[in-house]
Amino acid sequence: MPVLFSVQQKVALSVAASLGIGFISLITIAVPSHVNSKVKVRNIWHLYNLLVSSKSNSDDLHDLHEEVLQEELEAFADKGSVVQAKRSLWDMQVEGAFERPGNLFTSLGHLIFKKDLALRLARRLRFARFVKENGEGPSNSSIDTSRPIIIVGLPRTGSTMISRLLSADPDSRSPLYWEFAHDSDDVSPSSNPSSDPRASPVESGFSKLSIFSPNGLSEFKKFHNVSAFEHEEVTGFTRR
């Protein structure tokens, strides 16, 4: 008698085979026992889009990083010491993360970490190419960018609050979260950031966090409110 699978089981098996990890491991992560069937199917589909559709290996990431360094060198006229510092930081973060004794990653952990790196590198690459072609200043803004205010602070020291207070000034301009987190090929400055269509995928992406924790986002917002349209630090863009 043939074995019959539900739609969600078929999708899960397909994802598990593509990821090269066990079916039980995938279901444990993507389909927690406390959620209903509709949420289970949605979570498995999000997991597929999150991981399988953009797999990359370490060699691909290394080549992409070198391409980013070259583009940034041409766009920003980086000195040799700056390029070397970026390369050293990359080696410390990537190779050290995987090879340092005591750092353990599951197959899923490797894929998530590599996807995150690939996304950040792709954003840096698009931005560097835009600057090469258009210059550094936003051409469609009347705001003076010659003397930017840069806020630096350790976590939980009030840097976000200060940043958002300054951003409330109508004569200032600071990036909204979506502006450095979107993956559109168009990285030109937005003339109307509160209704830009590039923001929609970023906002909807927050729902995918339910794959890992159904209430994770709501708990996080209790001490750090976040949305695609909130003024936010650019660490998500710059830290790699």
C-alpha positions as CSV (number, residue, x, y, z in Angstrom):
1,M,0.0,0.0,0.0
2,P,1.5,3.4,-1.0
3,V,2.4,5.9,1.7
4,L,0.2,9.0,1.5
5,F,1.4,12.4,2.5
6,S,-0.5,15.6,3.2
7,V,0.4,18.7,1.2
8,Q,2.4,20.2,4.1
9,Q,4.3,16.9,4.5
10,K,5.2,16.8,0.8
11,V,6.4,20.4,1.0
12,A,8.4,19.6,4.1
13,L,10.0,16.5,2.6
14,S,11.0,18.6,-0.5
15,V,12.5,21.2,1.7
16,A,14.3,18.7,3.8
17,A,15.8,16.9,0.8
18,S,17.0,20.3,-0.7
19,L,18.5,21.3,2.6
20,G,20.2,17.9,3.2
21,I,18.8,17.7,6.7
22,G,16.5,15.3,8.3
23,F,12.7,15.5,8.0
24,I,12.2,15.3,11.7
25,S,14.7,18.2,12.3
26,L,12.9,20.4,9.8
27,I,9.4,19.7,11.2
28,T,10.7,20.4,14.7
29,I,11.9,23.8,13.6
30,A,9.3,24.9,11.1
31,V,6.2,23.2,12.5
32,P,6.0,23.6,16.3
33,S,3.3,21.5,17.9
34,H,1.4,24.5,19.4
35,V,0.4,26.1,16.1
36,N,-2.5,25.3,13.8
37,S,-2.2,23.7,10.3
38,K,-2.5,26.9,8.4
39,V,0.4,28.4,10.3
40,K,2.4,25.2,9.8
41,V,2.1,25.3,6.0
42,R,3.0,29.0,6.0
43,N,6.0,28.4,8.2
44,I,7.3,25.6,6.0
45,W,6.8,27.7,2.9
46,H,8.6,30.7,4.5
47,L,11.5,28.4,5.5
48,Y,11.8,27.2,1.9
49,N,12.0,30.7,0.6
50,L,14.3,31.8,3.3
51,L,16.9,29.1,2.8
52,V,16.6,26.9,-0.3
53,S,16.1,29.7,-2.8
54,S,19.4,31.3,-2.0
55,K,21.8,28.7,-0.8
56,S,25.5,29.7,-1.1
57,N,28.8,28.1,-0.1
58,S,31.9,29.6,1.5
59,D,33.7,30.0,-1.8
60,D,30.8,31.9,-3.3
61,L,30.8,34.2,-0.3
62,H,34.5,34.8,-0.4
63,D,34.3,35.7,-4.1
64,L,31.4,38.0,-3.5
65,H,33.2,39.7,-0.7
66,E,36.3,40.3,-2.9
67,E,34.0,41.8,-5.5
68,V,32.4,44.1,-2.9
69,L,35.8,45.3,-1.7
70,Q,36.8,46.1,-5.3
71,E,33.6,48.1,-5.9
72,E,33.9,49.9,-2.6
73,L,37.6,50.7,-3.4
74,E,36.5,52.4,-6.7
75,A,33.4,54.0,-5.2
76,F,34.9,55.4,-2.0
77,A,38.6,55.6,-2.8
78,D,39.4,53.3,0.2
79,K,43.0,53.3,1.3
80,G,44.8,50.0,1.3
81,S,44.7,49.9,5.1
82,V,40.9,50.3,5.0
83,V,40.6,47.4,2.5
84,Q,42.8,45.2,4.6
85,A,40.8,46.1,7.7
86,K,37.6,45.0,6.0
87,R,39.2,41.8,4.8
88,S,40.5,41.0,8.3
89,L,37.2,41.7,9.9
90,W,35.5,39.4,7.3
91,D,38.0,36.6,8.1
92,M,37.5,37.0,11.8
93,Q,33.7,36.9,11.5
94,V,33.2,34.2,8.9
95,E,36.1,31.8,9.3
96,G,36.3,32.4,13.0
97,A,32.6,31.7,13.5
98,F,32.8,28.4,11.8
99,E,36.2,27.2,12.8
100,R,36.7,28.5,16.3
101,P,36.6,25.6,18.8
102,G,33.3,25.5,20.7
103,N,31.2,27.2,18.0
104,L,28.6,24.7,16.9
105,F,26.3,25.1,14.0
106,T,23.6,22.8,12.8
107,S,23.0,22.4,9.0
108,L,20.1,24.9,9.4
109,G,22.4,27.2,11.3
110,H,25.0,27.2,8.6
111,L,22.5,28.0,5.9
112,I,20.9,30.9,7.9
113,F,24.3,32.4,8.7
114,K,25.5,32.2,5.1
115,K,22.3,33.6,3.7
116,D,22.5,36.5,6.1
117,L,26.1,37.2,4.9
118,A,25.1,36.9,1.2
119,L,22.3,39.4,1.7
120,R,24.5,42.0,3.4
121,L,27.2,41.7,0.8
122,A,24.7,42.1,-2.0
123,R,23.4,45.3,-0.4
124,R,26.9,46.7,0.0
125,L,27.6,45.8,-3.6
126,R,24.5,47.5,-5.0
127,F,25.2,50.6,-2.9
128,A,28.8,50.9,-4.0
129,R,27.8,50.6,-7.6
130,F,25.2,53.3,-7.1
131,V,27.7,55.6,-5.6
132,K,30.1,55.0,-8.5
133,E,27.5,55.9,-11.0
134,N,25.7,58.8,-9.2
135,G,28.0,60.2,-6.5
136,E,27.4,60.1,-2.8
137,G,24.8,62.8,-2.2
138,P,21.1,62.2,-2.7
139,S,20.2,64.2,-5.8
140,N,16.5,64.5,-4.9
141,S,16.8,66.0,-1.5
142,S,17.2,69.6,-0.3
143,I,18.7,68.5,3.0
144,D,22.4,69.5,3.5
145,T,24.4,66.3,3.8
146,S,27.8,67.9,4.1
147,R,27.8,67.7,7.9
148,P,26.1,64.5,8.9
149,I,25.4,63.6,12.6
150,I,26.7,60.2,13.5
151,I,25.5,58.5,16.7
152,V,27.5,55.7,18.2
153,G,26.7,53.8,21.3
154,L,26.7,50.5,23.1
155,P,23.5,48.4,23.2
156,R,20.8,49.6,25.7
157,T,22.5,53.0,26.3
158,G,19.8,55.2,24.7
159,S,21.4,55.7,21.2
160,T,18.2,54.6,19.5
161,M,16.1,57.1,21.5
162,I,18.5,59.9,20.7
163,S,18.6,59.0,17.0
164,R,14.8,58.9,16.8
165,L,14.4,62.2,18.7
166,L,16.8,63.9,16.2
167,S,14.9,62.2,13.3
168,A,11.7,63.9,14.5
169,D,13.1,67.2,13.3
170,P,11.5,68.0,9.9
171,D,14.8,69.6,8.8
172,S,16.7,66.3,9.4
173,R,16.7,63.1,7.4
174,S,17.7,59.7,8.7
175,P,17.1,56.3,7.1
176,L,14.0,54.3,7.8
177,Y,14.6,50.6,8.4
178,W,13.4,49.5,5.0
179,E,15.9,51.8,3.2
180,F,18.9,49.8,4.2
181,A,17.1,46.4,4.6
182,H,15.4,46.1,1.2
183,D,16.8,43.9,-1.6
184,S,15.6,45.8,-4.6
185,D,18.1,46.5,-7.3
186,D,17.0,50.2,-7.2
187,V,19.0,51.8,-4.3
188,S,18.3,55.4,-5.3
189,P,17.2,57.7,-2.5
190,S,13.4,57.8,-1.9
191,S,11.5,61.1,-2.4
192,N,8.6,59.7,-0.3
193,P,10.0,57.0,2.0
194,S,6.8,56.6,4.0
195,S,5.0,55.2,0.9
196,D,7.8,53.8,-1.2
197,P,6.8,50.4,-2.7
198,R,10.3,49.0,-1.9
199,A,9.2,49.0,1.8
200,S,6.4,46.5,1.5
201,P,8.5,43.3,1.2
202,V,10.5,44.4,4.2
203,E,7.4,45.0,6.3
204,S,5.9,41.6,5.3
205,G,9.2,39.9,6.1
206,F,8.7,40.5,9.8
207,S,6.0,37.8,9.7
208,K,8.6,35.2,8.8
209,L,10.1,35.5,12.2
210,S,7.2,33.3,13.4
211,I,9.2,30.4,11.9
212,F,11.5,30.6,14.9
213,S,9.3,32.2,17.5
214,P,5.6,32.9,17.3
215,N,5.8,35.7,19.8
216,G,9.4,36.7,19.2
217,L,8.7,40.0,17.4
218,S,6.1,41.2,19.9
219,E,8.5,40.5,22.8
220,F,11.3,42.2,21.0
221,K,9.1,45.3,20.4
222,K,8.6,45.7,24.2
223,F,12.1,47.1,24.5
224,H,13.0,48.1,20.9
225,N,10.1,48.9,18.6
226,V,10.9,48.0,15.0
227,S,9.1,48.2,11.7
228,A,9.9,48.9,8.1
229,F,8.9,52.6,8.6
230,E,10.7,53.2,11.8
231,H,13.9,55.2,12.0
232,E,16.6,52.7,12.8
233,E,20.4,52.2,13.2
234,V,22.2,51.1,10.1
235,T,24.1,48.4,11.9
236,G,22.2,45.8,9.9
237,F,23.8,47.3,6.7
238,T,27.3,48.1,8.0
239,R,28.3,45.4,10.5
240,R,29.6,43.0,7.8
